C-alpha cells in the first residue's frame, strides 16, 4: 500500500487481503477493509468494483455510512447506537458460526481439489491491465 492515500481511490492488496481508501465523506480518515470471509468481500464486474457489506465508520467523528458499488459511493443513513450494537452482535455471531463450520470441515476427510478457471484476483489483474 502506498504511504500517501489519495481521495477517491480504492487501493487493493492481494498479498495482504486488504482494501483501503480515505473516508468518502472527505474527513481524510483512512478506512481499512480486510478482505476475508468474515469481514468484507470484493467483487469485480464490468460496472466496476464492489465491496460488501456496507462501510460504517462508527468510530470516526463523521460516523459516515456507505457502500462502494460498481466504483460508486452509495450513501446510507445514520444508525443509532442501538442499531450499531445490534449489527456488531450479529457480526460476532456470524463469525463464531463461520469458524465453527470451518473447524468441522477441517476435521472431516477431504477430497482432492478440483481444477477451476482463473481466480478472481487473476481476472481482476487482467481486467485492470486490459484497459
Backbone as a chain_set.jsonl record, in Angstrom:
{"seq": "XXXXXXXXXXXXXXXXXXXXXXXXXXXXXXXXXXXXXXXXXXXXXXXXXXXXXXXXXXXXXXXXXXXXXXXXXXXXXXXXXXXXXXXXXXXXXXXXXXXXXXXXXXXXXXXXXXXXXXXXXXXXXXXXXXX", "coords": {"N": [[0.841, -1.172, 0.0], [0.459, 2.246, -0.697], [2.228, 4.995, 0.88], [1.032, 7.482, 0.871], [-2.309, 8.117, 0.709], [-4.706, 8.653, -1.689], [-7.611, 10.728, -2.168], [-10.707, 9.336, -3.172], [-9.741, 6.992, -4.31], [-9.595, 3.506, -4.369], [-7.565, 1.289, -2.874], [-6.2, -1.864, -3.39], [-4.884, -4.74, -1.97], [-3.725, -7.715, -2.863], [-1.856, -9.43, -1.774], [-1.957, -8.873, 1.012], [-4.627, -9.143, 1.492], [-6.461, -6.981, 1.72], [-8.298, -3.927, 1.484], [-8.005, -0.444, 1.109], [-8.978, 2.959, 1.66], [-9.594, 6.516, 1.6], [-11.905, 7.947, 3.825], [-15.106, 8.359, 2.495], [-16.575, 10.644, 3.024], [-14.958, 12.803, 3.068], [-13.501, 13.509, 5.285], [-10.908, 12.664, 5.593], [-9.943, 10.473, 7.019], [-8.327, 7.279, 7.164], [-9.618, 4.318, 5.851], [-9.77, 0.964, 6.515], [-10.406, -2.111, 5.099], [-10.537, -5.338, 5.708], [-10.21, -8.11, 3.561], [-11.823, -10.776, 3.886], [-13.538, -13.882, 4.556], [-15.089, -13.432, 6.837], [-15.256, -10.737, 7.047], [-15.044, -8.229, 4.816], [-16.03, -8.53, 1.382], [-14.849, -8.532, -1.966], [-15.884, -7.752, -5.169], [-15.639, -7.943, -8.706], [-16.844, -6.589, -11.627], [-18.152, -5.816, -14.897], [-19.168, -3.289, -14.439], [-17.565, -2.267, -12.454], [-15.818, -2.146, -9.278], [-17.001, -3.671, -6.303], [-17.603, -3.486, -2.856], [-18.549, -5.475, -0.117], [-19.851, -6.009, 3.13], [-21.708, -2.954, 3.763], [-19.901, 0.07, 4.634], [-19.41, 1.214, 7.709], [-18.404, 3.803, 9.462], [-18.261, 4.049, 12.385], [-16.594, 4.65, 14.518], [-15.328, 6.933, 13.806], [-15.269, 10.555, 13.912], [-17.007, 11.579, 11.939], [-18.871, 9.566, 11.458], [-19.693, 8.296, 9.088], [-21.543, 6.38, 6.662], [-21.738, 4.05, 4.177], [-21.918, 2.364, 0.981], [-19.701, 0.821, -1.361], [-20.265, 0.482, -4.576], [-19.978, -0.85, -7.717], [-17.842, 0.934, -8.426], [-18.834, 3.287, -7.374], [-19.939, 5.528, -4.797], [-22.455, 4.866, -2.544], [-24.586, 6.368, -0.49], [-25.636, 5.669, 2.83], [-28.084, 5.731, 5.439], [-27.724, 7.252, 8.723], [-27.073, 5.419, 11.722], [-28.52, 4.433, 14.814], [-27.11, 4.205, 18.153], [-28.017, 1.841, 19.323], [-28.752, 0.339, 17.054], [-26.274, 0.075, 15.833], [-24.886, -1.44, 17.766], [-26.452, -3.754, 17.717], [-25.894, -4.624, 15.091], [-23.163, -5.165, 15.399], [-23.282, -7.281, 17.246], [-24.596, -9.201, 15.667], [-22.63, -9.533, 13.686], [-20.537, -10.643, 15.245], [-21.759, -13.061, 16.006], [-22.119, -14.254, 13.485], [-19.45, -14.59, 12.725], [-18.555, -16.392, 14.704], [-20.124, -18.611, 14.034], [-19.169, -19.105, 11.436], [-16.453, -19.82, 11.942], [-16.858, -22.053, 13.527], [-18.061, -23.804, 11.691], [-15.912, -23.97, 9.881], [-14.016, -25.272, 11.43], [-15.216, -27.778, 11.704], [-15.161, -28.646, 9.071], [-12.413, -28.952, 8.649], [-11.909, -31.122, 10.235], [-13.205, -33.161, 8.949], [-12.826, -35.741, 6.401], [-11.016, -34.927, 3.448], [-11.602, -34.212, -0.017], [-9.786, -34.57, -3.118], [-8.574, -31.488, -4.537], [-10.377, -29.671, -7.069], [-9.725, -28.609, -10.392], [-10.074, -25.314, -11.361], [-11.225, -22.473, -13.281], [-9.476, -19.311, -13.995], [-8.736, -17.485, -11.006], [-10.437, -14.958, -9.008], [-8.691, -12.791, -8.419], [-6.746, -13.021, -10.411], [-8.321, -12.63, -12.701], [-9.182, -10.036, -12.099], [-6.739, -8.61, -12.127], [-6.041, -9.009, -14.81], [-8.185, -7.666, -15.975], [-7.687, -5.051, -15.08], [-5.259, -4.48, -16.379], [-5.967, -4.613, -19.005], [-7.243, -2.329, -19.818]], "CA": [[0.0, 0.0, 0.0], [1.263, 3.473, -0.725], [2.254, 5.787, 2.117], [0.064, 8.557, 0.696], [-3.583, 7.614, 0.197], [-5.425, 9.719, -2.382], [-9.073, 10.751, -2.092], [-11.422, 8.769, -4.306], [-9.055, 5.825, -4.864], [-9.659, 2.293, -3.569], [-6.321, 0.527, -3.028], [-6.452, -3.273, -3.097], [-3.675, -5.554, -1.842], [-3.97, -9.161, -2.912], [-0.905, -10.056, -0.854], [-2.397, -8.71, 2.396], [-6.057, -9.351, 1.587], [-6.987, -5.762, 2.313], [-8.559, -2.761, 0.648], [-8.019, 0.782, 1.91], [-9.344, 4.195, 0.978], [-9.932, 7.597, 2.514], [-13.339, 8.013, 4.081], [-15.78, 9.013, 1.373], [-17.204, 11.907, 3.419], [-13.984, 13.874, 2.902], [-12.834, 13.831, 6.556], [-9.494, 12.325, 5.478], [-9.585, 9.275, 7.776], [-8.037, 6.083, 6.374], [-10.548, 3.22, 6.111], [-9.171, -0.334, 6.192], [-11.412, -3.164, 4.994], [-9.929, -6.65, 5.466], [-10.953, -8.945, 2.609], [-11.86, -12.113, 4.475], [-14.917, -14.374, 4.579], [-15.809, -12.91, 7.994], [-15.175, -9.271, 7.043], [-15.588, -7.686, 3.57], [-15.722, -9.233, 0.141], [-14.631, -7.667, -3.117], [-16.26, -8.362, -6.43], [-15.3, -7.141, -9.87], [-17.722, -6.844, -12.767], [-17.97, -4.802, -15.943], [-19.513, -1.982, -13.878], [-16.526, -1.811, -11.534], [-15.518, -2.874, -8.046], [-17.997, -3.569, -5.244], [-17.242, -4.013, -1.534], [-19.699, -5.846, 0.704], [-21.071, -5.222, 3.285], [-21.515, -1.501, 3.808], [-18.811, 0.561, 5.469], [-19.935, 2.089, 8.756], [-17.258, 4.372, 10.187], [-18.868, 4.469, 13.638], [-15.591, 5.159, 15.463], [-14.83, 8.221, 13.294], [-16.164, 11.673, 14.249], [-18.005, 11.786, 10.873], [-19.846, 8.465, 11.515], [-20.225, 8.071, 7.743], [-22.041, 5.032, 6.383], [-21.922, 3.98, 2.733], [-21.485, 1.195, 0.22], [-18.976, 1.058, -2.61], [-20.909, -0.408, -5.547], [-19.632, -0.547, -9.114], [-16.978, 2.117, -8.425], [-19.575, 4.476, -6.923], [-20.313, 5.582, -3.387], [-23.895, 4.934, -2.314], [-24.72, 6.769, 0.903], [-26.648, 5.019, 3.654], [-28.482, 6.573, 6.563], [-27.063, 7.102, 10.014], [-27.662, 4.382, 12.56], [-28.492, 4.745, 16.245], [-26.164, 3.39, 18.933], [-28.617, 0.511, 19.493], [-28.656, -0.357, 15.765], [-24.852, -0.266, 15.634], [-24.569, -2.543, 18.677], [-27.126, -4.939, 17.184], [-25.083, -5.059, 13.948], [-21.916, -5.761, 15.916], [-23.632, -8.599, 17.818], [-24.853, -10.106, 14.539], [-21.329, -9.828, 13.081], [-19.823, -11.586, 16.12], [-22.425, -14.368, 15.905], [-21.808, -14.805, 12.16], [-18.045, -15.029, 12.751], [-18.486, -17.62, 15.51], [-20.704, -19.688, 13.231], [-18.24, -19.379, 10.339], [-15.283, -20.55, 12.434], [-17.313, -23.374, 13.983], [-18.197, -24.63, 10.472], [-14.573, -24.2, 9.324], [-13.38, -26.289, 12.272], [-15.818, -29.071, 11.37], [-14.68, -29.039, 7.736], [-11.023, -29.417, 8.774], [-11.914, -32.434, 10.868], [-13.765, -34.138, 8.011], [-11.91, -36.118, 5.327], [-11.099, -34.011, 2.309], [-11.492, -34.744, -1.374], [-8.76, -33.837, -3.85], [-9.105, -30.253, -5.119], [-10.686, -29.683, -8.493], [-9.111, -27.514, -11.13], [-11.067, -24.343, -11.794], [-10.714, -21.405, -14.144], [-8.683, -18.302, -13.299], [-9.337, -16.93, -9.809], [-10.907, -13.576, -9.045], [-7.58, -11.833, -8.462], [-6.125, -13.103, -11.73], [-9.231, -11.946, -13.619], [-9.16, -8.613, -11.768], [-5.476, -8.076, -12.63], [-6.145, -8.979, -16.263], [-9.128, -6.615, -16.308], [-7.013, -3.765, -14.863], [-4.21, -4.247, -17.358], [-6.5, -4.609, -20.372], [-7.799, -1.019, -20.182]], "C": [[0.896, 1.248, 0.0], [1.213, 4.202, 0.621], [1.216, 6.907, 2.058], [-1.186, 7.982, 0.024], [-4.331, 8.794, -0.426], [-6.93, 9.587, -2.18], [-9.649, 10.075, -3.34], [-10.768, 7.565, -4.952], [-9.186, 4.671, -3.874], [-8.406, 1.485, -3.873], [-6.584, -0.9, -2.569], [-5.128, -4.017, -3.062], [-4.064, -7.022, -1.812], [-3.104, -9.852, -1.86], [-1.403, -10.015, 0.594], [-3.905, -8.871, 2.574], [-6.782, -8.17, 2.213], [-7.276, -4.731, 1.233], [-8.569, -1.551, 1.579], [-8.426, 1.953, 1.03], [-9.525, 5.277, 2.032], [-11.442, 7.624, 2.646], [-14.011, 8.857, 3.007], [-16.456, 10.325, 1.738], [-16.257, 13.087, 3.236], [-13.244, 14.234, 4.181], [-11.35, 13.49, 6.549], [-9.054, 11.094, 6.243], [-9.325, 8.101, 6.824], [-8.97, 4.956, 6.815], [-9.898, 1.934, 5.623], [-10.28, -1.377, 6.196], [-10.716, -4.481, 4.685], [-10.819, -7.481, 4.547], [-10.854, -10.391, 3.078], [-13.308, -12.58, 4.495], [-15.74, -13.81, 5.738], [-15.795, -11.389, 8.053], [-15.842, -8.718, 5.78], [-15.216, -8.599, 2.41], [-15.634, -8.206, -0.978], [-15.1, -8.419, -4.344], [-15.983, -7.381, -7.555], [-16.222, -7.557, -11.001], [-17.468, -5.734, -13.785], [-18.252, -3.406, -15.416], [-18.485, -1.438, -12.917], [-16.399, -2.708, -10.322], [-16.616, -2.613, -7.018], [-17.433, -4.186, -3.972], [-18.53, -4.32, -0.786], [-19.188, -6.304, 2.049], [-20.768, -3.726, 3.263], [-20.36, -1.153, 4.747], [-19.424, 1.564, 6.445], [-18.778, 2.564, 9.609], [-17.709, 4.928, 11.536], [-17.857, 5.016, 14.626], [-14.974, 6.478, 14.99], [-15.782, 9.333, 13.747], [-17.279, 11.871, 13.213], [-19.137, 10.766, 10.915], [-20.475, 8.178, 10.154], [-20.599, 6.605, 7.553], [-22.39, 4.966, 4.9], [-21.523, 2.61, 2.203], [-20.587, 1.683, -0.907], [-19.509, 0.014, -3.575], [-20.556, 0.058, -6.951], [-18.881, 0.782, -9.245], [-17.677, 3.395, -7.987], [-19.86, 4.368, -5.43], [-21.82, 5.744, -3.307], [-24.074, 5.192, -0.82], [-25.867, 6.043, 1.579], [-26.98, 5.958, 4.817], [-27.662, 6.3, 7.813], [-27.781, 6.005, 10.802], [-27.545, 4.811, 14.019], [-27.46, 3.852, 16.93], [-26.701, 1.969, 19.107], [-28.524, -0.301, 18.204], [-27.213, -0.794, 15.487], [-24.483, -1.458, 16.5], [-25.229, -3.837, 18.21], [-26.344, -5.503, 15.997], [-23.793, -5.724, 14.382], [-22.175, -7.142, 16.521], [-23.873, -9.612, 16.71], [-23.547, -10.488, 13.842], [-20.56, -10.847, 13.917], [-20.425, -12.984, 16.02], [-22.11, -15.034, 14.573], [-20.366, -15.318, 12.109], [-17.889, -16.315, 13.545], [-19.016, -18.812, 14.726], [-19.756, -20.088, 12.1], [-17.064, -20.225, 10.831], [-15.661, -21.918, 12.986], [-17.456, -24.31, 12.788], [-16.83, -24.96, 9.887], [-13.845, -25.273, 10.122], [-13.914, -27.674, 11.971], [-15.322, -29.564, 10.019], [-13.257, -29.563, 7.802], [-10.978, -30.818, 9.355], [-12.422, -33.522, 9.926], [-12.734, -34.514, 6.956], [-12.114, -35.201, 4.117], [-10.981, -34.755, 0.999], [-10.386, -33.989, -2.096], [-9.354, -32.574, -4.474], [-9.391, -30.414, -6.603], [-10.049, -28.469, -9.146], [-10.222, -26.608, -11.636], [-10.402, -23.341, -12.71], [-9.936, -20.381, -13.331], [-9.444, -17.72, -12.117], [-9.708, -15.466, -9.985], [-9.758, -12.596, -9.188], [-6.906, -11.839, -9.83], [-6.993, -12.391, -12.767], [-9.219, -10.442, -13.374], [-7.894, -7.956, -12.318], [-5.521, -7.967, -14.156], [-7.069, -7.85, -16.719], [-8.473, -5.239, -16.158], [-5.999, -3.464, -15.96], [-4.72, -4.2, -18.776], [-7.042, -3.25, -20.77], [-6.74, -0.038, -20.601]], "O": [[1.953, 1.272, 0.629], [0.269, 4.04, 1.394], [0.596, 7.242, 3.068], [-1.124, 7.436, -1.078], [-4.559, 9.81, 0.23], [-7.457, 8.483, -2.039], [-9.118, 10.24, -4.439], [-11.184, 7.147, -6.033], [-8.921, 4.835, -2.683], [-8.209, 1.044, -5.006], [-7.127, -1.119, -1.486], [-4.34, -3.94, -4.005], [-4.66, -7.501, -0.847], [-3.565, -10.745, -1.149], [-1.287, -11.002, 1.32], [-4.409, -8.75, 3.69], [-7.605, -8.332, 3.114], [-6.594, -4.668, 0.21], [-9.078, -1.622, 2.697], [-8.239, 1.933, -0.187], [-9.601, 4.98, 3.224], [-12.166, 7.355, 1.688], [-13.534, 9.938, 2.66], [-16.877, 11.058, 0.843], [-16.69, 14.239, 3.247], [-12.439, 15.166, 4.18], [-10.604, 13.969, 7.403], [-7.894, 10.696, 6.133], [-10.01, 7.946, 5.813], [-9.096, 4.675, 8.007], [-9.519, 1.826, 4.457], [-11.009, -1.512, 7.179], [-10.341, -4.729, 3.539], [-12.033, -7.544, 4.737], [-9.932, -11.123, 2.717], [-14.219, -11.753, 4.454], [-16.963, -13.718, 5.634], [-16.281, -10.81, 9.024], [-17.069, -8.733, 5.676], [-14.228, -9.331, 2.455], [-16.267, -7.151, -0.93], [-14.757, -9.585, -4.538], [-16.077, -6.166, -7.387], [-16.361, -8.744, -11.295], [-16.666, -4.83, -13.55], [-17.653, -2.437, -15.88], [-18.523, -0.252, -12.589], [-16.813, -3.867, -10.334], [-17.098, -1.49, -6.877], [-16.856, -5.273, -4.001], [-19.48, -3.537, -0.811], [-18.143, -6.953, 2.096], [-19.709, -3.297, 2.805], [-19.912, -1.978, 5.543], [-19.896, 2.629, 6.045], [-18.232, 1.794, 10.399], [-17.564, 6.121, 11.806], [-18.234, 5.789, 15.507], [-14.175, 7.075, 15.712], [-16.971, 9.084, 13.946], [-18.38, 12.289, 13.571], [-20.245, 11.055, 10.463], [-21.66, 7.853, 10.074], [-20.045, 5.714, 8.197], [-23.231, 5.726, 4.419], [-20.882, 1.815, 2.89], [-20.702, 2.825, -1.352], [-19.248, -1.18, -3.426], [-20.801, 1.205, -7.324], [-19.234, 1.635, -10.058], [-17.153, 4.486, -8.211], [-20.001, 3.276, -4.879], [-22.393, 6.643, -3.923], [-23.755, 4.341, 0.01], [-26.925, 5.829, 0.988], [-26.215, 6.874, 5.122], [-27.004, 5.268, 7.941], [-28.952, 5.713, 10.561], [-26.582, 5.474, 14.404], [-26.996, 2.868, 16.354], [-25.939, 1.004, 19.046], [-28.247, -1.499, 18.249], [-26.969, -1.887, 14.976], [-23.835, -2.39, 16.025], [-24.625, -4.906, 18.301], [-26.15, -6.714, 15.9], [-23.377, -6.727, 13.803], [-21.382, -8.065, 16.331], [-23.414, -10.751, 16.796], [-23.373, -11.641, 13.448], [-19.996, -11.799, 13.378], [-19.698, -13.976, 15.956], [-21.863, -16.239, 14.525], [-20.097, -16.362, 11.516], [-17.18, -17.228, 13.121], [-18.427, -19.893, 14.75], [-19.564, -21.276, 11.838], [-16.718, -21.23, 10.21], [-14.861, -22.851, 12.919], [-17.033, -25.464, 12.845], [-16.597, -26.085, 9.447], [-13.131, -26.095, 9.547], [-13.158, -28.646, 11.979], [-15.089, -30.759, 9.838], [-12.915, -30.513, 7.097], [-10.104, -31.612, 9.005], [-12.089, -34.693, 10.103], [-11.857, -33.71, 6.638], [-13.226, -34.769, 3.816], [-10.338, -35.801, 0.918], [-10.075, -32.86, -1.715], [-10.511, -32.581, -4.896], [-8.735, -31.189, -7.3], [-9.864, -27.43, -8.512], [-11.182, -27.064, -12.256], [-9.186, -23.351, -12.896], [-9.751, -20.55, -12.126], [-10.649, -17.486, -12.203], [-9.344, -14.825, -10.971], [-9.835, -11.665, -9.991], [-6.538, -10.785, -10.348], [-6.486, -11.646, -13.605], [-9.243, -9.657, -14.322], [-7.958, -6.875, -12.904], [-5.095, -6.963, -14.725], [-6.793, -7.164, -17.704], [-8.672, -4.361, -16.997], [-5.892, -2.327, -16.418], [-3.988, -3.789, -19.676], [-7.285, -3.022, -21.955], [-7.054, 1.104, -20.935]]}, "num_chains": 1, "name": "protein.A"}
